[in-house]
Amino acid sequence: MSSCGLTVTRDGFDSSLFGKAVYRIVPAEALTSESELMEALPKDPGTMTYFFSPFSPPNFELLARASFCLISVRQTYALRAIPAVTDDCPKLKRLADVRTQLESGELTKMAVLIGESSRYFKDPLIPRERAVHLYETWLKNSIFGGRASEVVGLFDERRLAGIATLKDEEERVVIDLIGVSTAFQGRGVGTRLLQEVFRYAHERGRREVVVTTEGENVPANRFYQKNGFLLTEVSFVFHRHT
């Protein structure tokens, strides 16, 4: 639903995992008044609301008055000139092989690693075990439940070194989740995952690869910039618990 330029949607995935109604609010333009914001807020008791704002000090002031707290700064990158991947670059495991090769317990470890810099882990009112469960379910649904269009994985024998889940969206490929196991960081695993993402994008005839990461995750931001990604959007994410 929309209210005065604000789009309000119920987040079904988060609602089911947190056991209460969770909403997202995205403004089409800067807020004009506190009453505009209050009118758009869900009225159900015991809810959680996310507000995704561009950089806007007036928005920030109104959100603070309405008991929203800044939790995260998200940065979205896009790569429009997708590099070609040479034939001498070995293909990584794809979805079917990842499903059969994953060892028990790998999902939880990777879920924590991927999610630990996210807004869910940083919100003090979200219990850590709930945040872990959210990312574990997200990853599991991507691999076994059809949430992802494709999954690429790099294994060292049976050990999962890195994984990326992808969404194929018309003209672009979106990197939904990506992570490299702690023991394999600094060994080129992220670069190999990215090369396989590029290969997949070329296979699908897509023109762009997009990824979103946390602003304070400096290594991730440097990694994407080093690989030619350009910053296209910065979003300030606020949470409100009632």
C-alpha positions in Angstrom: 0.0 0.0 0.0 1.0 3.6 -0.5 0.5 6.7 1.7 1.6 10.2 0.8 4.5 9.0 -1.3 5.5 6.2 1.1 5.2 2.6 -0.1 4.4 0.3 2.8 4.7 -3.5 2.3 4.5 -6.5 4.7 7.7 -8.6 4.7 6.3 -12.1 4.7 9.7 -13.8 5.1 10.8 -11.8 8.1 7.3 -11.9 9.6 7.2 -15.7 9.5 10.7 -16.0 11.1 10.2 -13.4 13.8 6.7 -14.5 14.7 5.2 -11.0 14.3 4.2 -8.5 11.6 7.2 -6.9 9.9 6.8 -4.0 7.5 9.0 -2.1 5.0 8.6 1.6 4.2 10.3 3.1 1.2 9.8 6.8 0.4 9.4 8.1 -3.1 10.7 11.5 -1.9 11.7 13.3 1.3 9.3 13.3 4.2 7.4 16.5 4.6 6.0 16.1 8.1 5.9 13.9 11.2 2.1 13.4 10.6 2.8 12.0 7.1 5.1 9.4 8.6 2.8 8.5 11.5 -0.1 8.1 9.1 1.8 5.6 7.1 3.0 3.5 10.1 1.3 0.1 10.6 -1.2 0.2 13.5 -0.9 -3.4 14.6 0.6 -3.8 18.1 3.9 -5.7 18.5 5.3 -4.9 15.0 8.7 -4.2 13.6 9.1 -1.6 10.8 12.1 -1.0 8.5 12.4 2.4 6.9 14.8 2.7 3.9 15.9 6.3 3.4 18.2 8.1 1.1 20.6 10.6 2.7 18.2 13.2 4.0 18.7 15.0 7.4 15.0 16.0 7.5 14.1 12.4 7.2 16.5 11.4 9.9 15.1 14.0 12.3 11.5 12.9 11.7 12.4 9.2 12.0 14.1 9.9 15.3 11.0 11.6 16.6 9.0 8.5 15.6 11.3 6.2 17.6 13.2 4.8 14.7 16.8 3.9 15.2 19.5 3.9 12.5 20.8 0.4 12.2 22.6 0.1 8.9 24.0 2.0 5.9 23.7 -0.2 2.8 25.7 0.4 -0.4 24.6 -1.0 -3.7 27.1 -1.6 -6.5 26.6 -2.4 -10.2 29.0 -3.7 -12.8 27.8 -3.0 -16.4 30.8 -4.1 -18.4 30.9 -7.7 -17.3 34.4 -9.2 -17.9 34.7 -12.3 -20.1 35.7 -15.4 -18.3 38.4 -17.5 -20.2 38.0 -21.1 -20.9 41.0 -22.0 -18.8 39.2 -20.8 -15.7 37.7 -24.0 -14.2 33.9 -23.9 -13.6 32.8 -24.0 -10.0 30.1 -26.2 -8.5 26.6 -25.1 -9.4 23.3 -25.6 -7.6 22.8 -29.4 -8.1 26.3 -30.2 -7.0 26.3 -27.8 -4.1 23.1 -29.5 -2.7 24.8 -32.9 -2.7 28.2 -31.8 -1.5 27.3 -29.7 1.5 28.3 -31.2 4.8 26.1 -31.1 7.9 26.7 -27.9 9.9 28.2 -25.9 6.9 25.0 -23.9 6.5 25.0 -22.5 10.0 28.6 -21.6 9.9 28.2 -19.8 6.6 25.0 -18.1 7.7 26.7 -16.5 10.7 29.7 -15.5 8.5 27.4 -13.8 5.9 25.1 -12.2 8.3 27.3 -11.0 11.1 27.8 -7.5 9.6 24.1 -7.2 8.7 21.4 -5.0 10.2 19.8 -8.1 11.8 22.9 -8.9 13.8 23.4 -5.2 14.8 19.9 -4.5 16.0 20.1 -5.0 19.8 16.4 -5.8 20.0 16.7 -8.8 17.6 18.1 -11.8 19.6 21.3 -13.2 18.0 19.7 -16.7 17.6 16.9 -15.1 15.6 19.3 -13.4 13.3 21.3 -16.6 12.8 18.1 -18.5 12.1 17.0 -15.9 9.5 20.3 -16.2 7.6 20.3 -20.0 7.9 16.8 -20.2 6.5 17.6 -17.7 3.8 20.6 -19.7 2.7 18.7 -23.0 3.0 15.8 -21.7 1.0 18.2 -20.4 -1.7 19.9 -23.8 -2.1 17.0 -26.2 -1.5 13.8 -24.1 -1.8 14.1 -22.3 -5.1 14.7 -18.8 -3.7 17.9 -18.5 -5.8 18.1 -18.8 -9.6 21.5 -20.3 -9.3 24.1 -21.1 -6.6 27.8 -21.3 -7.1 30.1 -22.9 -4.6 33.9 -23.5 -4.2 34.9 -26.6 -2.2 38.3 -27.8 -0.9 37.6 -31.5 -1.1 34.4 -31.7 1.0 34.9 -28.4 2.9 32.9 -25.4 1.7 35.3 -22.5 1.0 32.9 -20.0 -0.5 29.4 -19.7 -1.8 27.2 -17.2 -3.8 23.5 -17.3 -4.4 22.2 -15.5 -7.4 18.9 -14.1 -8.7 18.3 -13.7 -12.5 16.3 -10.6 -13.0 15.6 -9.8 -16.6 18.7 -7.7 -17.7 20.8 -8.3 -14.6 22.1 -10.8 -12.2 21.8 -10.0 -8.5 24.2 -11.4 -6.0 21.8 -12.2 -3.1 24.2 -13.8 -0.6 28.0 -14.3 -0.8 30.5 -15.5 1.7 33.9 -17.0 2.1 34.7 -19.3 5.0 37.2 -17.8 7.5 39.9 -20.4 6.9 39.9 -19.6 3.1 39.8 -15.8 3.3 42.7 -14.0 1.5 43.2 -16.9 -0.8 41.4 -15.7 -3.9 38.1 -17.5 -3.2 36.0 -14.3 -3.5 37.6 -13.6 -6.9 36.8 -17.1 -8.1 33.2 -16.8 -7.0 32.9 -13.5 -8.8 34.4 -15.0 -12.0 31.7 -17.7 -11.8 29.0 -15.1 -11.4 30.3 -13.3 -14.5 30.3 -16.6 -16.4 26.6 -17.2 -15.3 25.7 -13.6 -16.4 27.2 -14.2 -19.8 25.4 -17.5 -20.1 22.1 -15.8 -19.4 22.8 -12.9 -21.7 22.6 -10.4 -18.9 24.1 -6.9 -19.0 24.7 -6.1 -15.4 25.7 -7.6 -12.1 24.4 -6.0 -8.9 25.3 -6.5 -5.2 24.4 -4.8 -2.0 26.8 -4.7 1.1 27.0 -2.9 4.4 28.7 0.4 4.3 30.9 -0.4 7.3 32.1 -3.7 5.7 35.2 -2.0 4.3 36.9 -5.2 2.9 33.7 -6.0 0.9 33.4 -2.5 -0.4 37.1 -2.5 -1.5 36.7 -5.9 -3.1 33.8 -4.8 -5.3 35.5 -1.5 -6.2 38.7 -3.3 -7.1 36.7 -5.5 -9.4 35.2 -2.6 -11.3 31.8 -2.2 -9.5 30.5 1.3 -9.2 28.5 2.6 -6.3 24.9 3.3 -7.5 22.9 3.8 -4.3 23.3 4.4 -0.6 20.4 3.6 1.7 20.1 4.3 5.4 18.1 1.6 7.2 16.1 2.4 10.3 14.3 0.0 12.6 11.3 0.6 14.8 10.0 -1.9 17.4 6.5 -1.5 19.0 
